[in-house]
Amino acid sequence: MYFGVTSSDAEDLWDYAIQKLNTYPLAYLLLTEPRVGALSVLPLDDPSIHQPLRNARFRTLYGGVLIGAGGFTPSTALEAVGAGAYDMIAFGRWFLSNPDLPERLLLGNPLNLYDRTTFYGGGSVGYTDYPEFSHKQNATGSHYELIEQNLIRAAKNSK
């Protein structure tokens, strides 16, 4: 059930729709994993990062570029691409809190921990004030805590 809509054959319906998309010259297909986390929890306590991939099965049905989104961490993104489930991963939460996310991922720099309760809140806090990475970030008094990328995965595995 999704927004009150149900289907007795939802899996078959999605399979048909995804296969039909192969007949169109799409640049890509973006699928959002149905992993919803609570807005008021800390990133490492977010239940969405602990849920398995549900849309990976569509890789066998769709022949074009497939992008996944929804609850990925740096390490789970690498795993999903490495396993062939997706060609690319789109980030939301981690990108909002790390305006220089591609560079941080590439260099292995720590990430700003996000605060979802401030996303799209009408002000600059939590939306436009996350700093780019600087080795002096903690010394400059940023009010955002940093976390090493490998610790995000460690926290996930510890549950």
ChimeraX commands (.cxc) that place a marker at each C-alpha (Angstrom):
marker #1 position 0.00,0.00,0.00 radius 0.5
marker #1 position 1.28,3.45,-0.92 radius 0.5
marker #1 position -0.66,6.58,-0.03 radius 0.5
marker #1 position -3.74,4.41,0.40 radius 0.5
marker #1 position -3.43,2.77,-3.03 radius 0.5
marker #1 position -3.30,-1.01,-3.18 radius 0.5
marker #1 position -2.93,-3.55,-5.96 radius 0.5
marker #1 position -3.42,-7.28,-5.89 radius 0.5
marker #1 position -0.59,-7.69,-8.41 radius 0.5
marker #1 position 1.73,-4.79,-7.59 radius 0.5
marker #1 position 4.94,-6.71,-8.33 radius 0.5
marker #1 position 3.71,-7.78,-11.77 radius 0.5
marker #1 position 2.51,-4.26,-12.49 radius 0.5
marker #1 position 5.91,-2.74,-11.62 radius 0.5
marker #1 position 7.73,-5.42,-13.60 radius 0.5
marker #1 position 5.64,-4.62,-16.66 radius 0.5
marker #1 position 6.09,-0.85,-16.29 radius 0.5
marker #1 position 9.87,-1.11,-15.85 radius 0.5
marker #1 position 10.22,-3.44,-18.84 radius 0.5
marker #1 position 8.10,-1.11,-20.97 radius 0.5
marker #1 position 10.47,1.79,-20.18 radius 0.5
marker #1 position 13.13,-0.02,-22.24 radius 0.5
marker #1 position 11.21,1.01,-25.37 radius 0.5
marker #1 position 11.87,4.70,-24.71 radius 0.5
marker #1 position 15.21,6.49,-25.24 radius 0.5
marker #1 position 15.57,7.52,-21.59 radius 0.5
marker #1 position 18.82,9.02,-20.34 radius 0.5
marker #1 position 18.34,7.10,-17.09 radius 0.5
marker #1 position 15.78,5.66,-14.72 radius 0.5
marker #1 position 15.93,6.75,-11.08 radius 0.5
marker #1 position 14.42,4.39,-8.54 radius 0.5
marker #1 position 14.03,5.42,-4.93 radius 0.5
marker #1 position 14.34,2.61,-2.45 radius 0.5
marker #1 position 11.27,2.46,-0.20 radius 0.5
marker #1 position 13.34,3.11,2.91 radius 0.5
marker #1 position 11.88,5.83,5.04 radius 0.5
marker #1 position 13.66,7.03,8.15 radius 0.5
marker #1 position 12.32,9.09,10.98 radius 0.5
marker #1 position 12.94,12.83,10.70 radius 0.5
marker #1 position 13.84,13.29,14.33 radius 0.5
marker #1 position 16.58,10.66,14.69 radius 0.5
marker #1 position 20.31,11.05,14.37 radius 0.5
marker #1 position 21.82,9.81,11.09 radius 0.5
marker #1 position 23.41,6.74,12.63 radius 0.5
marker #1 position 20.12,5.78,14.31 radius 0.5
marker #1 position 18.13,6.24,11.11 radius 0.5
marker #1 position 16.31,2.95,10.48 radius 0.5
marker #1 position 16.34,3.51,6.72 radius 0.5
marker #1 position 20.06,2.70,6.39 radius 0.5
marker #1 position 19.44,-0.74,7.87 radius 0.5
marker #1 position 16.82,-1.83,5.34 radius 0.5
marker #1 position 17.79,-4.03,2.38 radius 0.5
marker #1 position 17.51,-2.99,-1.26 radius 0.5
marker #1 position 14.07,-3.72,-2.67 radius 0.5
marker #1 position 14.44,-2.26,-6.17 radius 0.5
marker #1 position 17.64,-4.06,-7.12 radius 0.5
marker #1 position 15.52,-6.72,-8.80 radius 0.5
marker #1 position 14.66,-4.22,-11.54 radius 0.5
marker #1 position 18.26,-4.34,-12.80 radius 0.5
marker #1 position 17.40,-7.54,-14.68 radius 0.5
marker #1 position 14.34,-5.88,-16.24 radius 0.5
marker #1 position 15.78,-2.52,-17.29 radius 0.5
marker #1 position 18.67,-2.32,-19.75 radius 0.5
marker #1 position 19.50,1.38,-19.49 radius 0.5
marker #1 position 21.32,3.46,-16.89 radius 0.5
marker #1 position 19.77,2.80,-13.49 radius 0.5
marker #1 position 20.24,5.24,-10.62 radius 0.5
marker #1 position 19.32,4.34,-7.06 radius 0.5
marker #1 position 18.37,6.73,-4.27 radius 0.5
marker #1 position 16.99,6.48,-0.76 radius 0.5
marker #1 position 18.90,5.87,2.45 radius 0.5
marker #1 position 22.34,5.14,1.00 radius 0.5
marker #1 position 25.54,5.73,2.94 radius 0.5
marker #1 position 28.92,6.04,1.21 radius 0.5
marker #1 position 29.68,2.36,1.81 radius 0.5
marker #1 position 26.24,1.00,0.90 radius 0.5
marker #1 position 26.35,3.07,-2.29 radius 0.5
marker #1 position 29.65,1.43,-3.26 radius 0.5
marker #1 position 28.22,-1.99,-2.42 radius 0.5
marker #1 position 25.10,-1.43,-4.54 radius 0.5
marker #1 position 27.10,-0.26,-7.56 radius 0.5
marker #1 position 29.73,-2.96,-7.07 radius 0.5
marker #1 position 27.03,-5.66,-6.94 radius 0.5
marker #1 position 25.54,-4.35,-10.19 radius 0.5
marker #1 position 22.21,-3.34,-8.63 radius 0.5
marker #1 position 22.66,0.24,-9.86 radius 0.5
marker #1 position 24.95,2.14,-12.19 radius 0.5
marker #1 position 24.98,5.24,-9.98 radius 0.5
marker #1 position 23.66,6.41,-6.63 radius 0.5
marker #1 position 21.92,9.71,-5.90 radius 0.5
marker #1 position 22.33,11.19,-2.43 radius 0.5
marker #1 position 19.86,13.48,-0.72 radius 0.5
marker #1 position 20.48,13.85,3.02 radius 0.5
marker #1 position 24.26,13.52,2.80 radius 0.5
marker #1 position 24.38,15.99,-0.09 radius 0.5
marker #1 position 22.32,18.61,1.73 radius 0.5
marker #1 position 24.69,18.47,4.68 radius 0.5
marker #1 position 27.87,18.24,2.59 radius 0.5
marker #1 position 27.84,20.70,-0.31 radius 0.5
marker #1 position 31.16,19.27,-1.46 radius 0.5
marker #1 position 30.07,15.63,-1.15 radius 0.5
marker #1 position 31.71,14.27,-4.33 radius 0.5
marker #1 position 35.10,15.63,-3.26 radius 0.5
marker #1 position 34.69,14.32,0.28 radius 0.5
marker #1 position 33.77,10.86,-0.99 radius 0.5
marker #1 position 36.70,10.84,-3.39 radius 0.5
marker #1 position 39.24,11.98,-0.78 radius 0.5
marker #1 position 37.74,10.05,2.14 radius 0.5
marker #1 position 37.19,13.22,4.16 radius 0.5
marker #1 position 34.80,13.20,7.12 radius 0.5
marker #1 position 31.16,14.13,6.54 radius 0.5
marker #1 position 29.00,16.66,8.33 radius 0.5
marker #1 position 26.33,14.80,10.27 radius 0.5
marker #1 position 22.97,15.96,8.99 radius 0.5
marker #1 position 19.99,17.10,11.03 radius 0.5
marker #1 position 16.85,16.18,9.07 radius 0.5
marker #1 position 14.64,18.23,11.38 radius 0.5
marker #1 position 16.13,21.39,9.85 radius 0.5
marker #1 position 15.90,20.40,6.18 radius 0.5
marker #1 position 13.69,22.76,4.18 radius 0.5
marker #1 position 12.74,24.56,7.38 radius 0.5
marker #1 position 12.41,28.04,5.95 radius 0.5
marker #1 position 15.70,29.34,7.29 radius 0.5
marker #1 position 19.39,28.93,6.65 radius 0.5
marker #1 position 20.08,26.56,9.57 radius 0.5
marker #1 position 20.46,23.05,8.26 radius 0.5
marker #1 position 19.85,24.00,4.66 radius 0.5
marker #1 position 22.38,26.55,3.49 radius 0.5
marker #1 position 24.83,26.73,6.38 radius 0.5
marker #1 position 26.58,23.36,6.18 radius 0.5
marker #1 position 30.27,24.08,5.58 radius 0.5
marker #1 position 32.52,22.60,2.94 radius 0.5
marker #1 position 35.27,20.43,4.36 radius 0.5
marker #1 position 38.33,22.06,5.83 radius 0.5
marker #1 position 40.95,20.39,7.95 radius 0.5
marker #1 position 40.42,23.34,10.30 radius 0.5
marker #1 position 36.62,22.92,10.42 radius 0.5
marker #1 position 36.47,21.87,14.06 radius 0.5
marker #1 position 38.79,24.71,15.06 radius 0.5
marker #1 position 36.62,27.30,13.30 radius 0.5
marker #1 position 33.67,26.59,15.54 radius 0.5
marker #1 position 31.32,24.87,13.08 radius 0.5
marker #1 position 28.29,23.69,14.99 radius 0.5
marker #1 position 28.06,20.58,12.82 radius 0.5
marker #1 position 29.70,17.40,14.04 radius 0.5
marker #1 position 31.94,15.49,11.65 radius 0.5
marker #1 position 32.00,11.74,11.23 radius 0.5
marker #1 position 34.55,9.60,9.43 radius 0.5
marker #1 position 32.96,7.78,6.49 radius 0.5
marker #1 position 34.04,4.34,7.69 radius 0.5
marker #1 position 32.27,4.91,11.03 radius 0.5
marker #1 position 28.92,5.28,9.29 radius 0.5
marker #1 position 29.29,1.71,8.09 radius 0.5
marker #1 position 30.60,0.54,11.46 radius 0.5
marker #1 position 27.55,1.95,13.17 radius 0.5
marker #1 position 25.32,0.17,10.68 radius 0.5
marker #1 position 27.01,-3.16,11.29 radius 0.5
marker #1 position 26.85,-2.83,15.05 radius 0.5
marker #1 position 23.08,-3.20,15.18 radius 0.5
marker link #1:1,2 radius 0.2
marker link #1:2,3 radius 0.2
marker link #1:3,4 radius 0.2
marker link #1:4,5 radius 0.2
marker link #1:5,6 radius 0.2
marker link #1:6,7 radius 0.2
marker link #1:7,8 radius 0.2
marker link #1:8,9 radius 0.2
marker link #1:9,10 radius 0.2
marker link #1:10,11 radius 0.2
marker link #1:11,12 radius 0.2
marker link #1:12,13 radius 0.2
marker link #1:13,14 radius 0.2
marker link #1:14,15 radius 0.2
marker link #1:15,16 radius 0.2
marker link #1:16,17 radius 0.2
marker link #1:17,18 radius 0.2
marker link #1:18,19 radius 0.2
marker link #1:19,20 radius 0.2
marker link #1:20,21 radius 0.2
marker link #1:21,22 radius 0.2
marker link #1:22,23 radius 0.2
marker link #1:23,24 radius 0.2
marker link #1:24,25 radius 0.2
marker link #1:25,26 radius 0.2
marker link #1:26,27 radius 0.2
marker link #1:27,28 radius 0.2
marker link #1:28,29 radius 0.2
marker link #1:29,30 radius 0.2
marker link #1:30,31 radius 0.2
marker link #1:31,32 radius 0.2
marker link #1:32,33 radius 0.2
marker link #1:33,34 radius 0.2
marker link #1:34,35 radius 0.2
marker link #1:35,36 radius 0.2
marker link #1:36,37 radius 0.2
marker link #1:37,38 radius 0.2
marker link #1:38,39 radius 0.2
marker link #1:39,40 radius 0.2
marker link #1:40,41 radius 0.2
marker link #1:41,42 radius 0.2
marker link #1:42,43 radius 0.2
marker link #1:43,44 radius 0.2
marker link #1:44,45 radius 0.2
marker link #1:45,46 radius 0.2
marker link #1:46,47 radius 0.2
marker link #1:47,48 radius 0.2
marker link #1:48,49 radius 0.2
marker link #1:49,50 radius 0.2
marker link #1:50,51 radius 0.2
marker link #1:51,52 radius 0.2
marker link #1:52,53 radius 0.2
marker link #1:53,54 radius 0.2
marker link #1:54,55 radius 0.2
marker link #1:55,56 radius 0.2
marker link #1:56,57 radius 0.2
marker link #1:57,58 radius 0.2
marker link #1:58,59 radius 0.2
marker link #1:59,60 radius 0.2
marker link #1:60,61 radius 0.2
marker link #1:61,62 radius 0.2
marker link #1:62,63 radius 0.2
marker link #1:63,64 radius 0.2
marker link #1:64,65 radius 0.2
marker link #1:65,66 radius 0.2
marker link #1:66,67 radius 0.2
marker link #1:67,68 radius 0.2
marker link #1:68,69 radius 0.2
marker link #1:69,70 radius 0.2
marker link #1:70,71 radius 0.2
marker link #1:71,72 radius 0.2
marker link #1:72,73 radius 0.2
marker link #1:73,74 radius 0.2
marker link #1:74,75 radius 0.2
marker link #1:75,76 radius 0.2
marker link #1:76,77 radius 0.2
marker link #1:77,78 radius 0.2
marker link #1:78,79 radius 0.2
marker link #1:79,80 radius 0.2
marker link #1:80,81 radius 0.2
marker link #1:81,82 radius 0.2
marker link #1:82,83 radius 0.2
marker link #1:83,84 radius 0.2
marker link #1:84,85 radius 0.2
marker link #1:85,86 radius 0.2
marker link #1:86,87 radius 0.2
marker link #1:87,88 radius 0.2
marker link #1:88,89 radius 0.2
marker link #1:89,90 radius 0.2
marker link #1:90,91 radius 0.2
marker link #1:91,92 radius 0.2
marker link #1:92,93 radius 0.2
marker link #1:93,94 radius 0.2
marker link #1:94,95 radius 0.2
marker link #1:95,96 radius 0.2
marker link #1:96,97 radius 0.2
marker link #1:97,98 radius 0.2
marker link #1:98,99 radius 0.2
marker link #1:99,100 radius 0.2
marker link #1:100,101 radius 0.2
marker link #1:101,102 radius 0.2
marker link #1:102,103 radius 0.2
marker link #1:103,104 radius 0.2
marker link #1:104,105 radius 0.2
marker link #1:105,106 radius 0.2
marker link #1:106,107 radius 0.2
marker link #1:107,108 radius 0.2
marker link #1:108,109 radius 0.2
marker link #1:109,110 radius 0.2
marker link #1:110,111 radius 0.2
marker link #1:111,112 radius 0.2
marker link #1:112,113 radius 0.2
marker link #1:113,114 radius 0.2
marker link #1:114,115 radius 0.2
marker link #1:115,116 radius 0.2
marker link #1:116,117 radius 0.2
marker link #1:117,118 radius 0.2
marker link #1:118,119 radius 0.2
marker link #1:119,120 radius 0.2
marker link #1:120,121 radius 0.2
marker link #1:121,122 radius 0.2
marker link #1:122,123 radius 0.2
marker link #1:123,124 radius 0.2
marker link #1:124,125 radius 0.2
marker link #1:125,126 radius 0.2
marker link #1:126,127 radius 0.2
marker link #1:127,128 radius 0.2
marker link #1:128,129 radius 0.2
marker link #1:129,130 radius 0.2
marker link #1:130,131 radius 0.2
marker link #1:131,132 radius 0.2
marker link #1:132,133 radius 0.2
marker link #1:133,134 radius 0.2
marker link #1:134,135 radius 0.2
marker link #1:135,136 radius 0.2
marker link #1:136,137 radius 0.2
marker link #1:137,138 radius 0.2
marker link #1:138,139 radius 0.2
marker link #1:139,140 radius 0.2
marker link #1:140,141 radius 0.2
marker link #1:141,142 radius 0.2
marker link #1:142,143 radius 0.2
marker link #1:143,144 radius 0.2
marker link #1:144,145 radius 0.2
marker link #1:145,146 radius 0.2
marker link #1:146,147 radius 0.2
marker link #1:147,148 radius 0.2
marker link #1:148,149 radius 0.2
marker link #1:149,150 radius 0.2
marker link #1:150,151 radius 0.2
marker link #1:151,152 radius 0.2
marker link #1:152,153 radius 0.2
marker link #1:153,154 radius 0.2
marker link #1:154,155 radius 0.2
marker link #1:155,156 radius 0.2
marker link #1:156,157 radius 0.2
marker link #1:157,158 radius 0.2
marker link #1:158,159 radius 0.2
view
